[in-house]
Amino acid sequence: MHKPTRTCSVCRRKAEKSELIRIVRVDGKYVIDEAQVAQGRGAYVCKSCECISKCVKKKALNRSFKAELGESIYEDIAKLATKG
């Protein structure tokens, strides 16, 4: 069975969707798409603490979405690093 792969916006590693966190723009707001089914443009980040930390520090998603994301989405992503 085919398993879709995506590329991490931070380290550029290709991985299965289940190994990545998806961030998506919904109604002008950026949110973590835990079910990975929301409509709209998405970006992916590895679930590793290293990639999450780099994403927050470098604001890597700004490049992926070609927009300035608010601090709140980076705070939400940083919380995921402390959970794992």
Wavefront OBJ file of the C-alpha trace (Angstrom):
o trace
v 0.000 0.000 0.000
v 1.257 3.478 -0.920
v 2.074 5.781 1.986
v 2.306 9.476 1.115
v 5.600 11.221 1.896
v 6.173 14.870 2.630
v 9.251 17.048 3.189
v 10.106 18.703 6.500
v 10.272 22.497 6.122
v 13.258 22.620 8.480
v 15.650 19.754 7.680
v 14.235 18.892 4.199
v 14.064 15.175 5.110
v 11.373 13.188 3.328
v 9.170 11.145 5.644
v 5.730 9.592 5.846
v 2.964 12.012 6.799
v 2.444 10.181 10.097
v 5.993 11.100 11.179
v 5.428 14.824 10.644
v 3.450 17.680 12.179
v 1.238 19.531 9.688
v 0.621 23.249 9.970
v -2.114 24.658 7.749
v -3.679 28.038 7.012
v -7.401 28.048 7.783
v -9.438 31.251 7.419
v -6.307 33.397 7.603
v -5.009 31.707 10.763
v -2.225 29.162 11.025
v -3.038 26.086 13.102
v -1.624 22.656 13.824
v -3.628 20.106 11.847
v -3.425 17.061 14.114
v -5.737 14.962 11.919
v -3.807 16.061 8.792
v -7.011 16.431 6.791
v -7.773 20.177 6.850
v -8.205 21.883 3.488
v -5.611 24.419 2.461
v -1.905 24.901 2.032
v 0.107 22.960 4.557
v 3.702 22.758 5.704
v 5.320 19.911 7.581
v 7.861 19.712 10.410
v 9.498 16.575 11.828
v 8.251 15.560 15.268
v 11.846 15.575 16.596
v 12.666 18.126 19.290
v 15.633 19.284 17.198
v 13.506 20.198 14.149
v 10.787 21.777 16.267
v 13.353 23.926 18.087
v 14.980 25.031 14.817
v 11.561 25.787 13.334
v 10.687 28.076 16.231
v 14.135 29.696 16.431
v 14.474 30.387 12.691
v 10.758 30.909 12.053
v 11.100 28.406 9.202
v 7.395 28.395 8.372
v 7.525 32.030 7.234
v 9.490 30.823 4.208
v 7.181 27.870 3.571
v 4.041 30.004 3.576
v 5.727 33.113 2.107
v 4.135 35.148 4.884
v 4.820 36.392 8.397
v 3.226 33.964 10.824
v 2.228 35.225 14.240
v 4.060 34.250 17.420
v 1.117 32.156 18.628
v 1.640 29.354 16.077
v 5.322 29.123 16.984
v 4.359 28.969 20.671
v 1.944 26.112 19.905
v 4.669 24.276 17.987
v 7.166 24.807 20.834
v 4.677 23.180 23.244
v 4.829 20.035 21.122
v 8.578 19.776 21.782
v 7.985 19.779 25.525
v 5.284 17.079 25.207
v 7.561 14.717 23.303
l 1 2 3 4 5 6 7 8 9 10 11 12 13 14 15 16 17 18 19 20 21 22 23 24 25 26 27 28 29 30 31 32 33 34 35 36 37 38 39 40 41 42 43 44 45 46 47 48 49 50 51 52 53 54 55 56 57 58 59 60 61 62 63 64 65 66 67 68 69 70 71 72 73 74 75 76 77 78 79 80 81 82 83 84
